Amino acid sequence: MQILILGCGWLAESFAKQMKHQGHEVWASTTQYEKYLRLKADGIFSFIADFDNADTLVDIQLPNQFDFVLNSVPASQKNSIPGLERRFSTVKGFLADIKWTKQLFLSSIVIYPDKDAVYNESNLDGIELSEKLFLVERLMLQLPGTYVYRLGGLFGKNRVFAKYFANRICTTGEQLANFVHLDDVVSLIRLAVVCDLNYPIYNVVAPLHPKKKDVILASAQKYGFDLPIKFEAGDHFQKLVCGNLLQSELDYQYIWPDPLEF
């Protein structure tokens, strides 16, 4: 099987290594020369590609057909709308001469507003989705055989929630944790390679939603990080993102269902 990864970040690199280990041919883009060398040393066909700079794409020679494309080119609220339009128009242009069986684009549950609500993939009438992320999802869904995973807050390996609050004031402790572990995301991407998907968009979030304060306390104890200086009252909205659709469709049992155990 031939696999193409665009934007081989922290998550995509874990997926790339697993697929290479299983004997698949993996091609992966990065903007970093150090990562280019590391991926190459792992037997991955790596190449430098900056989708904000089309000049970096001119001389790249790829196979013209892939079984699976993992599109992990980032889209963030920090980006401007014109900047995102340029970046993902460049992505579309780069893919214009390539054929694939299935493409999976990685988005984020940040697309949902921070309000008291339960969000799933349907029944979104009247909900103000993030204009930036919705724009990018629409651009990518215009491509054939494309699906979207909206990822929850991603943790695992060296990403430990408590680390980001050590010796700091936490004002988000009463919010619900809409998190997902790296191991589960990689497993669900691998299932997307081989399984039929019946809907264009899926939330990817662990099934349990403890308060963020409790996740901080649990992960600080587990990994030895200092606690926050204090927990202060802040935004108490109870935003819950439901990932039942994908879990049910793939009959998937989460490796890490509870963020308290991450």
N, C-alpha and C positions, 0 to 999 in steps of 0.2 A: 504494500500500500504506500502511496506517495502522499505526503502531508506537507502543507505550506503553512507557516506561521508568520503573520505580519505583526510586528511589535512584540518581540520575545522578551517580555518583562519577567518579573519574579514568578508569577503564576505560570505563564506560558513556558518558561524554561523547565519547570518541573514536569509539565505535560510532555515537552519535547524529549526529555531524557527518558521518560517511561516508554514512549512510543519507539524511540531508537533502540532501547533495551529489548523491546519485543520484536525487533528485526525490521521495522518499517523504515522507509527512506524519508528523512525529515529535512526540510529546508526552512530556515528561520532568519528573519531580518532583525537587526538591532541598530541603534544609533551609536553604540559605544564600541570602540575598537577593542577594549579589554574583553568585553563579552563576546565579540566576534571571534577572538582567539580562543576563548574558553569553550564556546559552542563547537568550534572547529575541532578542538582537541577531543571533544566528546563524540566525534564522528558525525556531527550534524553539519549539513551544508549551509553555513552561515554566510550572510552578506550584509553590508552596510546600506541602510535605506532610511533616509529622513524624509517623511512625507510632508514636511513643511518646506522642503527644499527639493524641488523636482530635478535639479541638476545632479543629485546623488543617485538618481534612478536610471540615468541614460544608458550606462554600459552593463546593466545587470542582465545576465543570461539565465533564464529559468526553463525548466520543462514547460510545455504549453498545456499540460493537463495534470490535475491532481485529484485524488479521491476526496480529500478533506482539506478545507482552509479554516484555520483558527485565526480570526481577525481580532487581535488584541491591541490595535492602535488606540491610544488613549483619547478619551473625550472627557473634559473636566469642566466644572462650573467656572474655573479660573480662566478658561479660554474665552475669547470673544466669539460672537456668532460669525463674523466674516472669517476669522481665523479657522474656525471649525469647518466652515463651508469650503475653504481652500484646501485644508488638510484632507478631508474625506472625498473631495472631488479628485484630488491627486491619487488617493487610494483607488477610486473607481477607474481612473485612467490607467493605473498600473495593472489592474486586473483585467483590463479590456481584452487582452489577447490570450487570456488564460481561461481554460475550462475546468470546472470542478463538479463533483457530484453533490457536495453539501458544503456550505459555509456557515460557521457559527461566529457571530459577533458578540463580544463581551461588553455589556453596558453595566449600569449600576442602578440600584434601588434609590439612589439620590434623585432619580427622576420623579419620585413621589414627593408631595409637599409634606413639610413637618407640621402635621395636624393630628388631632385625635381622630383616628380612623383606622380601619382594617383595609389594606390594599391587596387586591389580587389582580390578575391580568385582564379581567373583564369588568364590566359594570363601572367604567371610569367616566361616565357622562358627568360633566360639570366639574371634574377634578382638574386643577391647574397643574399639569405636568411641567417639568423643567423644559423651557423652550429650547435650550441648547441641546440637551440629551435627546429630546424627542426629534429634533431636527436631524441629528446624526443617525438615530435609529431608522428614520424614514429613508434617508439616503442609502443606507446599507441594505434595507429591505427591498429596495428597488432592484437589487442584484438577484439573479436566479438562485434557487436552492438555498436561500439564506434564512437563518433563524437567529434569535436574540436571547441570550442569557442575561438577565438583570441580576447582578451579584450583590449580595449583602456585604456588610463590613467583613473584610477578609483577614483572617488570622491563621496562625500556624507557624511552625519552625521558630524563627527569631522574631516573628511579629506577635507580641504578647500585649494584650490590652492594657495591663497595669503599667507597663513601661512608659506609656505616654502621659501618665498622671503622677508619676513618682515625684514627691516633694513639690507638687503643684496644687492649686485649688481646682476642685472639680465642681462644675455647675450643671452637669448633665446626668448625674447619678440616678435620678428618678425616671429617666427615659428607658424605654424597652430596648433590649439588645436585638437588633435584626442582623445577626452575624452568621458567618459560615466559615468552616474550616477549609484550609487549602486542600487537604486530602479528599474531602468530599467534592470540591469543585473539579479537581482533576479527574476523579472517578466519573462524575456526571458529564464531563467533556468526552471522556473515552466512550461512555455509553452513547453519546450523540453521534459518534463516528459510525457506530454499527447499528443503531436502532432508528426506526422511523419516528419522526416527531410530527405530531398532528396539529400543532399550533405554531404561529410565528414567534411568539414571545413567551418566555418563562421567567418567573422569579426563582432565584436560587438562594434559599435562606434556610438555616437550620430550623427544625420544627419547634424548638423551645425558645422562649423569649423572656429570660430573667431581666431584672433591672440592671442597668449598666453599673451601678454602685456595687452590686453583688458580684458581678463579673470582675471588677477591679479588685475587690477584696480576695476573691478566690484565686485569681491568677497571680496576685502579688504574693500570696502565701505559697502557691505551688512553685513559683520560679524565683522567689527571693528578692522581689523588687520592693523598694520603699513605698509606703502608702502615700496617698495625697496628704498635703498639709491639713486640708479639711474639705468637707463636702458642703457646698453652699447651695441655697435654693436658686434654681435657674428656670429654664423652659421645661415645663412638666408635661408637655404634650405626649400622648400615648399613641405613638405611631407603630402599627404592627403590620409587617409585610409578610404575606402568606405564600409559602412555597409548595403548597400541597399539590398543585397541578402537575408539576414535573415529577414529584415524588410518586404520585399515584400512577401516572402514565408509564413510568419506567419500573414501577414496583421496586423502588429503591429504599434501602434501609441505611440511614445515615450512620457513618462511622463515628461521627462526633455530633450527636443530636442536641447536646446541651452546651451552650457557651461557658457555663460554669466549669466545665471540664477541659476547655481548650488549653 
